[in-house]
Amino acid sequence: MTAHATDRLPLVTATDGHAYLGADAVVALLRAIAESCRNLADEPECDLRTAAAAIDMEADNLDCRAIMRTSNPPKEP
């Protein structure tokens, strides 16, 4: 199983019950996407579709983490 970059992003559950990322995590995510695009630009067999597929996989992973976090709230002690 391949680890996802989005596994390292800290999610928090706000008082409204939604999962959120802090601004610093969003900035780090955007910088990682930019770096990946720069790296793929030098690969002759990669194109924007390859980059988009990788970004979609990470978005799906992050979406699943958010759903799991908000659908299984911590139990009260």
C-alpha positions as CSV (number, residue, x, y, z in Angstrom):
1,M,0.0,0.0,0.0
2,T,1.3,3.4,-0.9
3,A,1.3,6.2,1.6
4,H,-0.5,9.3,0.7
5,A,1.0,12.8,1.2
6,T,-2.3,13.9,2.6
7,D,-2.0,11.3,5.5
8,R,0.4,13.8,7.1
9,L,-2.0,16.7,7.0
10,P,-3.5,17.5,10.4
11,L,-7.3,17.5,10.4
12,V,-9.3,19.1,13.2
13,T,-13.0,18.8,13.9
14,A,-14.5,22.2,14.6
15,T,-17.5,22.9,16.9
16,D,-19.7,22.8,13.7
17,G,-18.8,19.1,13.2
18,H,-16.8,19.7,10.0
19,A,-13.2,18.7,9.4
20,Y,-10.8,21.5,8.7
21,L,-7.2,22.0,7.7
22,G,-5.2,24.9,9.1
23,A,-3.9,27.5,6.8
24,D,-0.3,26.4,7.3
25,A,-1.3,22.9,6.2
26,V,-3.1,24.2,3.1
27,V,0.0,26.3,2.2
28,A,2.2,23.2,2.6
29,L,-0.2,21.2,0.4
30,L,-0.2,23.8,-2.4
31,R,3.6,24.0,-2.3
32,A,3.9,20.2,-2.5
33,I,1.6,20.2,-5.6
34,A,3.7,22.9,-7.2
35,E,6.9,21.0,-6.5
36,S,5.4,17.8,-8.0
37,C,4.4,19.7,-11.1
38,R,7.9,21.1,-11.5
39,N,9.3,17.5,-11.1
40,L,6.9,16.1,-13.6
41,A,7.7,18.8,-16.1
42,D,11.1,17.2,-16.6
43,E,9.7,13.7,-17.2
44,P,9.1,13.0,-20.9
45,E,6.5,10.3,-20.3
46,C,4.5,12.4,-17.8
47,D,1.9,15.1,-18.7
48,L,-0.7,17.2,-17.0
49,R,-3.1,14.2,-17.0
50,T,-0.6,12.3,-14.9
51,A,-0.3,15.2,-12.4
52,A,-4.1,15.5,-12.3
53,A,-4.5,11.8,-11.6
54,A,-2.1,12.0,-8.7
55,I,-3.8,15.1,-7.3
56,D,-7.2,13.4,-7.6
57,M,-5.9,10.4,-5.6
58,E,-4.7,12.7,-2.8
59,A,-8.0,14.6,-2.8
60,D,-9.9,11.4,-2.5
61,N,-7.7,10.3,0.4
62,L,-8.2,13.6,2.2
63,D,-11.9,13.5,1.6
64,C,-12.1,9.9,3.0
65,R,-10.1,11.0,6.1
66,A,-12.5,14.0,6.7
67,I,-15.6,11.7,6.3
68,M,-14.2,9.2,8.7
69,R,-13.3,11.9,11.2
70,T,-16.7,13.5,11.2
71,S,-18.8,10.3,10.9
72,N,-17.2,8.7,14.0
73,P,-17.0,11.5,16.5
74,P,-15.0,10.7,19.7
75,K,-17.1,9.3,22.5
76,E,-17.7,11.3,25.6
77,P,-15.7,10.0,28.7
